[in-house]
Amino acid sequence: MHPTRRSVLAGLMTAGTLAAGPARAAQTALKEFRIGYQKIGLIVVTRQQQLIETQLADRGVKVRWFEFQAGPPLLEALNAGSIDFGYTGDAPPIFSQAAGGNLVYTAAAAPSGEGEAILVKEASPIRTVADLRGRKVAVGRGTSSHNLLVAALEKAGLSFADITPVYLSPADAGSAFTGDSVDAWAIWDPYFAVAQARDKTRVLTTSGQTLDVSGYFLANKTFAQTHPAVVSAALRALEQGAAWAEAHRDQVAQALAEVTGIPLPIQKAAADRTQFAVRPLTDRILDGQQATADRFHRLGLIPRAITVRDAVWVAPPPS
């Protein structure tokens, strides 16, 4: 289900109830668990397998799914209370936390690896990241690809000011890239795979070649405080989904295609370079996320310095 303006506004209204505090929200038994997802990865596989639905069946909780093109709008909905849980890349929660977002990190996913890249057309004279100086690069503001672009430029000896970023949604960026309105595109799967299938492209670099970062499973902070058992159940289901995906690699692309409607060959290209895992928030992972936050603050991309650990959820012990 795609969140419409009406559904988001409705969520804003219900956010008032959530913001009133855990005690008030807990007075009413939870009937619905709302999850935001994008068109790739473990959370989609878990949806196709209905693993979260199974985990919550005994509680009488209905699961509703909302699709987003990118992490920033997903986290806007999470902050507003329009959804309760979701998955994004590394950068969106940093931007949200810097803006005072009502979110918590609950677990990490596998690194994005080769599933995120900076692309140019095959006929482009741009051969390396260093050749991007003075060029227009399409990227989603506050997305994981934004971080890839910044880190790749620094690694090549350039600053972010050496390029002209063109902030676009994945769909609009794809059109701009195909129409040569931009010189390069920083993007993640499955849009990366779509571009490779549609246009003759060349990869300048990938996340795996540039930096070691994770995606994250995030929850609305108030929801996580009020319904910790539901969040824990969702994470258990995601762990089951990861185990299924690793054991059924040949079926992963089909599962992704069924949920997203993206053609099977494209999803196969994306799935073949996707890792599936749910990882605890170790010091190493959090230190890496803090380094990203510090980089964004140094470049003036977020308005204030943040401490990532301030937004880490601590699951209560099993009762």
RAMOZI-V367545 format. One record per backbone hydrogen bond with DSSP energy under -0.5 kcal/mol. NH is the residue of the N-H (numbers start at 1). CO is the residue of the C=O. E is the energy in kcal/mol with one decimal. If there is no record, write none. Layout:
BEGIN
NH|CO|E / NH|CO|E
END
This chain:
BEGIN
3|67|-0.8 / 8|4|-2.6 / 9|5|-2.6 / 10|6|-2.3 / 11|7|-2.2 / 12|8|-2.0 / 13|9|-1.7 / 14|10|-2.1 / 15|11|-1.7 / 16|12|-0.6 / 16|13|-1.0 / 17|14|-0.8 / 18|14|-1.7 / 19|15|-3.2 / 20|16|-0.8 / 20|17|-0.6 / 21|18|-1.7 / 25|21|-2.1 / 26|22|-2.5 / 27|23|-0.5 / 27|24|-1.1 / 28|25|-1.3 / 33|62|-3.1 / 35|33|-0.5 / 35|64|-2.9 / 36|85|-2.9 / 37|66|-2.5 / 44|41|-0.7 / 45|41|-1.6 / 46|42|-2.7 / 47|43|-1.6 / 48|44|-2.5 / 49|45|-2.0 / 50|46|-0.5 / 50|47|-1.3 / 51|46|-1.9 / 54|50|-1.7 / 55|51|-2.1 / 56|52|-2.0 / 57|53|-0.7 / 57|54|-0.7 / 59|56|-1.0 / 60|56|-0.6 / 60|57|-1.4 / 61|56|-1.5 / 62|31|-2.9 / 62|60|-0.5 / 64|33|-2.5 / 66|35|-2.7 / 67|1|-2.3 / 68|37|-2.4 / 74|70|-1.1 / 75|71|-2.5 / 76|72|-1.9 / 77|73|-1.9 / 78|74|-2.1 / 79|75|-2.7 / 80|76|-1.9 / 81|77|-0.8 / 81|78|-0.7 / 82|77|-2.3 / 83|77|-1.1 / 84|34|-2.7 / 85|34|-1.6 / 86|218|-2.2 / 87|36|-0.8 / 88|216|-2.0 / 93|89|-0.6 / 94|90|-0.6 / 94|91|-1.0 / 95|91|-1.9 / 96|92|-2.4 / 97|93|-2.7 / 98|94|-2.4 / 99|95|-1.2 / 100|97|-1.7 / 101|96|-3.1 / 103|101|-1.5 / 104|219|-2.2 / 105|311|-3.0 / 106|217|-2.8 / 107|217|-1.2 / 108|279|-3.0 / 109|215|-2.8 / 110|277|-0.6 / 112|213|-0.8 / 115|112|-2.4 / 116|113|-0.5 / 117|187|-2.9 / 118|205|-2.3 / 119|117|-0.5 / 119|185|-3.2 / 120|202|-2.1 / 122|200|-2.9 / 124|121|-1.8 / 127|125|-0.6 / 131|128|-0.9 / 132|129|-2.0 / 133|130|-1.2 / 134|162|-3.8 / 135|132|-2.7 / 137|135|-0.5 / 137|164|-2.2 / 138|184|-2.7 / 139|166|-2.1 / 141|139|-0.6 / 143|140|-1.9 / 147|143|-1.3 / 148|144|-2.2 / 149|145|-2.6 / 150|146|-2.3 / 151|147|-2.8 / 152|148|-2.8 / 153|149|-2.3 / 154|150|-2.2 / 155|151|-2.3 / 156|152|-1.6 / 157|154|-1.4 / 158|153|-3.1 / 162|159|-1.7 / 163|160|-1.3 / 164|135|-2.9 / 165|163|-0.6 / 166|137|-3.0 / 167|165|-0.6 / 168|139|-1.6 / 168|166|-0.6 / 173|169|-3.1 / 174|170|-2.4 / 175|171|-1.7 / 176|172|-2.3 / 177|173|-2.7 / 178|174|-2.5 / 179|175|-2.3 / 180|177|-1.2 / 181|176|-2.7 / 182|176|-1.0 / 183|136|-2.1 / 184|136|-1.4 / 185|119|-2.0 / 186|138|-2.7 / 187|117|-2.7 / 187|185|-0.6 / 189|115|-2.3 / 191|188|-0.7 / 192|188|-1.5 / 194|190|-2.5 / 195|191|-2.5 / 196|192|-2.0 / 197|193|-1.9 / 198|194|-2.1 / 199|195|-2.9 / 201|199|-0.8 / 202|120|-2.8 / 204|118|-3.0 / 204|202|-0.5 / 205|118|-0.8 / 207|113|-0.5 / 207|116|-1.9 / 208|113|-2.7 / 210|206|-0.8 / 210|207|-1.0 / 211|207|-2.8 / 213|211|-0.8 / 215|110|-0.7 / 216|88|-3.0 / 217|107|-2.5 / 218|86|-3.1 / 218|216|-0.6 / 219|104|-2.3 / 220|84|-2.1 / 221|102|-1.9 / 224|220|-2.8 / 225|221|-2.1 / 226|222|-1.9 / 227|223|-3.3 / 230|227|-0.7 / 231|227|-1.6 / 232|228|-2.6 / 233|229|-2.0 / 234|230|-2.3 / 235|231|-2.1 / 236|232|-2.1 / 237|233|-2.2 / 238|234|-2.2 / 239|235|-2.2 / 240|236|-2.0 / 241|237|-2.4 / 242|238|-2.4 / 243|239|-2.1 / 244|240|-2.4 / 245|241|-2.6 / 246|242|-2.3 / 247|243|-1.6 / 248|244|-1.3 / 251|248|-2.1 / 252|248|-0.9 / 252|249|-0.7 / 253|249|-0.6 / 255|251|-2.1 / 256|252|-2.5 / 257|253|-2.7 / 258|254|-2.2 / 259|255|-1.5 / 260|256|-2.5 / 261|257|-2.4 / 266|263|-0.6 / 267|263|-2.2 / 268|264|-2.6 / 269|265|-1.8 / 270|266|-2.0 / 271|267|-3.3 / 272|268|-2.5 / 273|269|-0.6 / 273|270|-0.9 / 274|271|-1.7 / 277|275|-0.5 / 279|108|-3.6 / 282|280|-1.9 / 286|282|-2.6 / 287|283|-2.8 / 288|284|-1.8 / 289|285|-2.0 / 290|286|-2.4 / 291|287|-2.1 / 292|288|-1.6 / 293|289|-2.2 / 294|290|-2.7 / 295|291|-2.0 / 296|292|-2.4 / 297|293|-2.1 / 298|294|-2.5 / 299|295|-1.8 / 300|297|-1.3 / 301|296|-2.7 / 302|296|-0.9 / 308|306|-0.6 / 310|307|-1.9 / 311|308|-2.3 / 312|309|-1.4 / 313|105|-2.8 / 315|313|-0.7
END
